[in-house]
């Protein structure tokens, strides 16, 4: 607020383009043209302006969170896919590196993440989705990782092969079956869980996840302060065209 009072956050404009347009452009520069938008809040406005998208309506969005929302598009997970948050700016080169990465699951990690937090007082580092790594693999993903132990911050962009998507689905349904309507990991209810909660569950079960590094080239827009920062600093040059 007040930016999102009358439109979804992804419609906020940075350098005369919507956040959503920056996201779509980063994908299309890398040959990804089929987009499924999962939304709840004011999704009708997105449908109207982006008729070429596929849509999945999270009609329970006030009562769930990122993880549950993603699975409204489970019917599209038989094939490889890339998913992302809709309130982040990230570069086309980061997507290019992700698509070139080996492995069934890969996460994009900002290795210069602390530089951004020097001017981010309203979103402290203890809220960052931090990762630790070893030998090219993510070993932990958690907000409670200490700054000094973190390799970087997960930027919300991940790639799944068909096999990786099958693993994601298997672990999601296993956890939902045993925890639906109950606390799970750090979430008060399973339905309120974040995607990183499932990622950490999978890591603990031995699922391999590669990390793909981007030193910067990423801005999360979570607060008005973030939005103001993005409008000052994000341009076509930073997007990596």
N, C-alpha and C positions, 0 to 999 in steps of 0.2 A: 504494500500500500504506500502511496496512492496509485502507483503505476498499474496495479492489477485490479483496480476497482471495477473497471468496465470491460476488461479483456483478459485472456489468459496470459501468464507471464511470458510465454514464448513469443507473444506479439510485441513485447517491448522492443523499441528500436535502438540499435547501436550503429552509429555511423550511417544513418538513413536506411538501415535494413533491419528487419525483425530478427530476433535471435533464431527463430525457426528457419529463416531464409539462409542464415549463415551455416546452420547445421546441414540443411539440405544441399547447399553448395559444396560443403566439404565432402559429402558423400558422392555427389554427382561428378565431381572432379576425379573420382576414383572408380567410376563406372557403376555405382550403386544408384539405380533409378527407381526401384520399387520401394515405396515407403509406406509403412503402416504406422498410423498415429493412434496411440492409446490415450484417451483423455476422458475427463469427467467435467471439470469446471469449464463452462462456456464452450463446450466442444462444438456446438452448432456454428460458432463463428469460424472455427478452423475448417469444418466441413464446407462452409460456404466459400472460403477463400482458397481452399486447396482441394478442388474436386478430383484431382488425379491421385490423391492418396487413398489407400485402404484405411478403414477406420474400425476401431474396436472401442465400444463405449463402456468405460468403467462407471457404471451407474451407482456404485456404492462408494464413490471416492471420498466422501467425508469420513467414512468409517474404516478405510483400509490405507495401504501405503504402497511404496514403490514395488515391492516384491509381488504382492497380490495383483497390482495393476498390470505388471508385465505379463502375467499369465492369462489376462483377457485375450491375448494373442497367441495362446498355446496352439491353436489350430494351424498356425503358420510355422511351427517349430519342427516340422518334419525335414525341412531343408536347412542348410547353413544360413546363419543370419548374424547381423551386427545390431546391437541395441545401444541406446544412449539415453541420457536424461535430456529433457527438452529445455532446461534452463541453464545450459552451459555453452560457451563458445570454445571451439577447438579447431585446430588447423587441418587442412587437407593433407599435409605431410604426415601428421599423426595417424590419420586413417590409412594412408598408403603403407606406412610401416606395419600397422595392425594387420592389414590384408596379406602382407608378405610373411607374417610370422608363422612359424611351425606350431604344431600342437592343436589339440581339439578345442581348447579354451585359451583365450589370451585377453589380458586386461591392459589398457593404456594407463601409464603411470607418469605423472609429472614429477620429474626428478629435481626440478628447481622450485618446488612448491613453497618453500619457506620465503623466497623472495616476494611472492605475492602477499604473504601474510604480514609483511612489514607494514602494510597500509590497510589492514583488514581487522580493525578493532571490534567490529560488531559480529564477527564470525571467528571465534578463537580457534587455535590449532587443535584443541581437544575435541572439536567437532569435525575435523578433517577425516576422510576415509583413508587412513594411512595403511601402508603395506610394508612388510619386510620381505626380503628375497634371498635366494641362494641358488647359484648355478643356473641362472636364467629362469628360475621358477619362483612364483609367489609362495611364501611360507606362512604368511598371516596377513589378514586384512581386518583392521579393527580401529575404532576411534580412540581406544585407550592406549594404543602404542605410543610410547614416549617420543617426543620430537627427536631426541638424539639417536633413537633406535630405528626411526623410520627411514626407509629408502626413498619414499616418495608418496604422493597422494593419488589414489585412483580417481580418474577424471569422469567416470561414469560411462565410458565407452568400452564395450567388450565384443569379442568375436567368438562364435560357436560354430564348429563343424556340425554335420548331422549327428555324429557320435557325441560331440560335446553337448549339443542340445538335448540328446537323449539322457545324458547324465544329469543335466540341469532338471529336467522334468522328473526323472526318477527320484531325486533327492527332495524336490519340492513336494511331491505327493506323499512321500514317506513322512516328511515332517508335518505336513498339513493333517494327515490322517491321525497322527498321535498328539497334535497340539492345537488343533483348530478350536478357537474360543478360549484358549488357555495361554498363560505366559510362555514365551519361548525365547531363549537366549536373552538379549537385553530388551526385548519388546514386551510391553505389558500384555499384549495379545498377539498370537501368531499373525493375525490379519494386519497388525500394525508393524510388522517386521520390514526391515530394509533389505535390499538385494544383497548387500554385503554380509548380512547375517547368514543367508543361504550359502554364499561363497565360502565363508569361514567354516560352516558345517561341512561343506564338500571337501575343503582342504583337510580337515581333521579326519575325514573318511578316506583320505589318500588320493583324491582327485587332483590331477596335475593341471596347473594354470601357469602359463607363461606370462611374463611381463614385457610390454613394449614401451620403451621410454620416449618421453617428449620433455625436453628441458624448457618448460614454459609452453607458449602456444596454446594456452588454456585459461579460461576465466569462468569460474562458477558465479552465477548471479543469484544470490540467496537473500540479499538485503538491499535496501536503497543505496547504501554505501557501495556495495558491489556494482550496482547499476551505474552509479555515477563514475566509478573507476573505469568500468568497461567503456563508457561513452568517451572518456578521455584518452584511453590507451589502445582500444581495439580498432584496427583498420585493416584494409585488404592486405597490407604488408604483413601484419601480425598473423593474419589468417593463412599466410603461406601460399598465396596464389603464384 
